[in-house]
Amino acid sequence: MASEQDQLYVKIEGQDTIVKDLETVEQIVENIREASKVLEQAREVRKRSIESIQNNVSQLNGSLQGLQNSLPQVEDSTQKEQIEVEETPEVEAEVDGSVQELHSELENLQKELSDLAIKEISLPDSFLMRLPTTEY
């Protein structure tokens, strides 16, 4: 009868089509793997950028508060008489108003950045774990 070394080859009808389909599937999986790497890198860049902006806004906020605290405060009427009456109220009101506007604008920016950080879209870790780790 047949020996153990005899091998049986079966030709599958349309095997060329099947091989091409498998190669296409392999390429699609590789494309998905690359896209997921790019998305992960973009997520990290976005996260670092948001943190950097928040830190800079906090520093600017502190500087503005220090500036506001260092501005002279008029406490009684005798000091008002010693300073030129025409320029002081207008200039002081402008400076106080500008500092207050900047301060409130910074607070709004901090709130918006916090909202952005909360709404950050991310892929579930389980999605990334399902991808094969074999590199070519």
C-alpha positions, 0 to 999 in steps of 0.5 A, a space after each residue: 500500500 502507501 508508505 508514510 513518506 508518500 505525500 498527498 497534494 490537493 489542488 484547491 480550485 481558485 487557490 490563486 484567488 484565495 492567496 491574493 485575498 489572504 495577502 490583501 487581508 494581511 496588508 489591511 491588518 498591517 495598515 490598521 496596526 500602523 494607523 493605531 500607532 499614529 493615533 497613539 502618538 497623536 494622543 500623546 502629543 495632544 496630551 502633552 500640548 494640553 498640559 503645557 498650555 495649562 502650565 503656561 496659563 497658570 504661570 501667566 495667571 500668577 504673574 498677572 495676580 502679582 502685577 495686580 498686587 504690586 499696583 498702588 492702591 488708593 486708600 484715602 482722599 489725601 493721597 488722591 490730592 497728592 497725585 495729579 487728579 486728571 490722569 490718575 483715576 482714568 489710568 488706574 481704572 484702565 489698568 485695573 480693568 485690563 488686569 481684571 479682563 485678562 484674569 477672567 479671560 485666563 480663568 475661562 481658558 483654564 476651564 476650556 482646557 480642562 473641559 478639553 482634557 476631559 472630553 479627550 477621545 481615546 481608543 480602549 486599551 482592549 482594542 490595542 491589545 487585540 492587534 498582533 505584535 509581530 513586526 516585519 
